[in-house]
Amino acid sequence: MSTDQAHAHHLENPDKSGPPPKIDVVATVPGAPPAPEGAEAMTLLVTLPPNSPGAPPHRHSGPAYGYVIKGAVNFELEGEPARVLRPGDAFWEPGGDVIHYQDGNHLADEESAFVVTMFCAPGQPMLIPVSAEELEARRDRRAPQS
């Protein structure tokens, strides 16, 4: 059974007129890490102005799941090659020790935007910047840049 079939939804509602909602699976993450104990779930709409570099290299205290709704977003996690995400593309981050290097606007002339749900550990900030010294010490963990 495909992932789409396993997660297919069709909602009958005989008390209402009109067709039922259509539900499409945007993405799934098998074996995703659990949220930290007592985590706060937070959903953000991030709008990147034209040519915005996004956040500096950082990490999150828990996993994050999202998708691009407009434009094109540069996305790079430690150990993975950088890629450009476009509307409808989904992404996830395991959080914890993994560095998120890029989340900037790929476009110089229009906004880009994504929605992300993050599971933050209690008492921890949503985004924890990584120092230049740590980036240098972990340089070997970053995928080669083209």
C-alpha positions as CSV (number, residue, x, y, z in Angstrom):
1,M,0.0,0.0,0.0
2,S,1.4,3.4,-0.9
3,T,1.8,6.2,1.6
4,D,-0.9,8.2,-0.1
5,Q,-3.3,5.2,0.1
6,A,-2.4,4.5,3.8
7,H,-3.2,8.1,4.6
8,A,-6.1,8.7,2.2
9,H,-9.1,10.4,3.7
10,H,-12.7,10.7,2.5
11,L,-15.2,12.2,4.8
12,E,-18.9,11.5,4.2
13,N,-21.3,13.8,5.9
14,P,-24.9,13.0,5.1
15,D,-26.2,15.9,7.1
16,K,-24.6,18.5,4.8
17,S,-25.3,19.3,1.1
18,G,-22.4,19.6,-1.3
19,P,-19.3,17.6,-1.7
20,P,-17.0,16.4,1.2
21,P,-13.6,18.1,1.7
22,K,-10.7,16.8,-0.4
23,I,-7.7,16.0,1.8
24,D,-4.3,15.5,0.2
25,V,-1.2,14.3,2.1
26,V,1.5,16.9,1.6
27,A,4.3,14.8,3.2
28,T,5.0,12.1,5.7
29,V,8.1,11.5,7.8
30,P,8.5,7.8,8.7
31,G,10.6,7.3,11.8
32,A,10.5,11.0,12.7
33,P,12.0,11.8,16.1
34,P,9.6,12.4,18.9
35,A,8.9,15.9,20.2
36,P,10.7,16.8,23.4
37,E,8.8,16.0,26.7
38,G,6.4,18.8,27.4
39,A,7.0,20.4,24.0
40,E,5.1,23.5,22.9
41,A,3.8,23.1,19.3
42,M,4.0,26.3,17.4
43,T,2.9,27.0,13.8
44,L,4.6,30.0,12.0
45,L,4.0,31.7,8.7
46,V,7.5,32.9,7.6
47,T,7.5,35.6,4.8
48,L,10.9,36.3,3.3
49,P,11.3,39.6,1.5
50,P,13.1,39.5,-1.9
51,N,16.7,38.4,-1.6
52,S,16.3,37.8,2.2
53,P,19.1,35.5,3.5
54,G,16.7,34.1,6.1
55,A,17.9,33.2,9.6
56,P,21.6,32.7,10.3
57,P,22.7,29.1,10.8
58,H,20.8,27.7,13.8
59,R,19.2,24.6,15.4
60,H,15.9,23.9,16.9
61,S,15.2,22.1,20.3
62,G,12.7,19.8,18.6
63,P,11.5,18.7,15.2
64,A,10.0,21.0,12.6
65,Y,7.7,20.2,9.7
66,G,6.7,22.7,7.0
67,Y,5.9,23.4,3.4
68,V,6.5,26.3,1.0
69,I,3.4,28.3,-0.1
70,K,4.9,31.0,-2.3
71,G,8.1,31.7,-4.2
72,A,11.3,29.6,-3.7
73,V,13.3,28.9,-0.5
74,N,16.9,27.9,-0.2
75,F,17.0,25.0,2.3
76,E,20.0,23.2,3.8
77,L,20.4,20.9,6.8
78,E,23.7,19.6,8.1
79,G,24.8,16.6,6.1
80,E,22.3,17.2,3.2
81,P,23.0,19.1,0.0
82,A,21.4,22.5,-0.3
83,R,18.2,22.5,-2.4
84,V,15.6,25.0,-3.6
85,L,12.0,24.3,-2.3
86,R,9.1,25.6,-4.4
87,P,5.3,25.9,-3.6
88,G,3.9,22.6,-2.4
89,D,7.3,21.2,-1.5
90,A,7.5,20.0,2.1
91,F,10.5,19.8,4.5
92,W,11.3,18.6,7.9
93,E,14.1,19.0,10.4
94,P,14.8,16.5,13.2
95,G,15.9,19.3,15.6
96,G,18.3,18.7,18.4
97,D,22.0,18.8,17.3
98,V,21.4,19.2,13.6
99,I,22.4,22.6,12.1
100,H,19.9,24.3,9.7
101,Y,22.3,26.3,7.5
102,Q,19.9,28.0,5.0
103,D,16.3,29.1,4.9
104,G,16.5,32.2,2.7
105,N,14.6,33.5,-0.2
106,H,16.0,32.1,-3.5
107,L,14.3,35.0,-5.4
108,A,15.8,38.5,-5.7
109,D,12.6,40.1,-7.0
110,E,9.6,38.6,-5.1
111,E,8.6,37.4,-1.7
112,S,8.7,33.7,-0.7
113,A,6.8,32.2,2.2
114,F,6.6,28.9,4.1
115,V,4.5,27.5,7.0
116,V,6.3,25.5,9.6
117,T,5.1,23.7,12.8
118,M,7.8,23.4,15.4
119,F,7.9,21.4,18.6
120,C,10.0,23.4,21.0
121,A,11.4,22.0,24.3
122,P,10.1,23.8,27.4
123,G,12.2,26.8,28.4
124,Q,14.2,26.7,25.1
125,P,14.1,29.3,22.4
126,M,12.5,28.4,19.1
127,L,15.7,29.1,17.2
128,I,19.2,28.8,18.6
129,P,21.9,30.5,16.5
130,V,25.2,28.6,16.0
131,S,28.5,30.4,16.5
132,A,31.1,30.8,13.8
133,E,33.5,28.7,15.9
134,E,31.1,25.8,16.0
135,L,30.4,26.1,12.3
136,E,34.1,25.9,11.7
137,A,34.5,22.9,14.0
138,R,31.7,21.0,12.3
139,R,32.7,22.0,8.7
140,D,33.3,18.3,7.8
141,R,29.6,17.5,8.5
142,R,28.3,20.0,5.9
143,A,27.5,18.5,2.4
144,P,29.8,19.8,-0.3
145,Q,28.6,23.1,-1.9
146,S,28.3,23.3,-5.6
